Amino acid sequence: MTLLKRALAQLCTTAITLFGVAIVVFFVVRVVPGNPIAMMLPPGASAEDISRLEALYGLDKSILHQFVIWLGGAVQGDLGTSITTRQPVLELVLSRLPATLELSMMALVIAVAIGGVLALTGTRMRGTRVEGAIDVGNGMALSVPDFLWGLVLILAFGVLWPIFHISGRASPTLDFEFATKFYLFESVLRLRFDVWLDLVSHMFMPALALAIPLAAIIAQLLKQSLKETMHLDYVTLARTKGYGENSVILREALPNAILPTLTLVGVQFTFLIGGTVIIERLFSYEGLGNMAIDAVINRDLPLIQGIVILFALIFTAVNLVVDLSYAALNPRLRHG
Amino acid sequence: MTPFLQISNLNVTLGQTHPILRSVDLTLSEGETRGLVGESGAGKSMIGKAILGTLPSALRVRSGEIVLDGEDLQRLADKDRRRVIGAKAALIPQDPLTALNPSKRIGVQITNRLVDILGWRRKAAEARAIELLDEVHIPNPDRVMRAYPHELSGGMRQRILIAAAFAAEPKLIIADEPTTALDVTAQKQVLKLIHEMQQRHGTSLLFVTHDLGVVSKICQSLTVLYSGLVLESTGVDEFFATPRHAYSRALLQATPKYTDPDASLTPVPDPVIEATQREVQMFDRKQAHV
């Protein structure tokens, strides 16, 4: 399949996925008890007031009619207006998206770094106590969910030994005008490493909490496939050429052993993004996830829909990136 | 002439005590081809692995010497030993389908020993690789250098592995049943090619096989192994004329003859196997008393 055909096919799948997600979200949020009008008006508001507000937000029409109106706007890039803030939903979610992207990317980098180092060390030291210790550590990391790791980290590095900030995205006292919402990237591009350090000391703990379970999964799977690869004939052949253990692992085994791990990281990364919802709440980090919880509490239907659609879009994008990098790393798929 | 490879009293065990190789002695002169025969599990591949330092991690060299071109391999530090082996010896592996790294281009897999271990310049190593591919009759060597293993046939890959083995002009090549995974026609071509390359480069060849027919065609000498014990080590002509050991005689009778392909074959008879097993037990008992 040519690249163009592949891209088109991917685009179609994405469109269908998003449409499905839109239907489900739209109807689910309207079936769940509680409605936005009741949240906006004081108790004892007259029926007249209620129906006037309902008409204002289009909630008096049938659900199907509402959906058609919303979908018509959505395909043109108009996701409606937030009920609580009266701002366009698109503007709101896009203002929070960079924060969540930066947090998940940082978590991914931490997870790959920790997981990769552990997998390589475990393979190098296979059969020794070091490998045993890594296995035990992995088991512990996996049996505790990310939000509990968040609490543990807050206790450890926020309270007992306070070296990191436990809430927010940047210090309020920070004297710096950001031109974009990508604070971390911007601080690097503008070479303001003092700002970068402040941002990182805010992001590090939530990112680490998200990264720990993923790091354990990477360590376990990559170590397993590295160990299997180490028995293959081409690795033995490389040994007879004079390569030592380290070069054999890094040059011969790793490029092949990494493929199954890559697929899994793609899947797990979407879970990680899902995890940002609670982690951002826990660390009062102003991202999409935190906004999602507020939107649900206030029954801000258009905003919930917008956030979910955006998350769905991120998930499909992640899968696309995994597919493409898989093809780039595996020569057997390149001409397929 | 001093032998180029001299193995003396080599003992390899599984775990602490279970013997895999029993006081193996083996010599190989420069340019000599020695067949290493025995049934499955006799330990013939293990001798090659012990020389190349690729024994499975559960196996240990307990005692003995492996002297390769004047260097006692067991006495060298790991790093030096790897270098000596990389420079002076090479392996032609059994299965061409699994012995090439699927994610690396052919060119790199031939040149990496030269560049990474022996410090050649990349350009020189690539020129050498193309020359070798030409020697093993691969058409369009330039194109093949850039190909990945999955784009080539099994026969091509085996020829590439042979070319790669000769890259650093090694003095010793260990061929570990290099034709077992191939079909009959390819087997014949590959054998001819190994023989041709060995003659041209003057390399010593240790040919691990269970096929006595192959041995009679390309080897000058052979060593018969049973359960890790050397039963007989002799010249090929001598062996086929008057095999000394009962097991060797039985083995010969179990091999089809090219002169009389229709003659019925006799499997190695049970009494011979039992006698050989007793010999192994007696050897172990003698060892225990030493």
Interface residues (C-beta under 8 A of the other chain):
Chain A: G127 L232 D233 Y234 T236 L237 A238 R239 T240 K241 G242 Y243 G244 S247 E252 P255 N256 L329 N330 P331 R332
Chain B: L52 G53 T54 S57 D78 K79 R82 R83 I85 G86 A87 A89 A90 L91 P93 Q94 D95 T98 A99 L100 N101 P102 S103 K104 N112 R113 D116 I117 L118 Y148 H150 L161
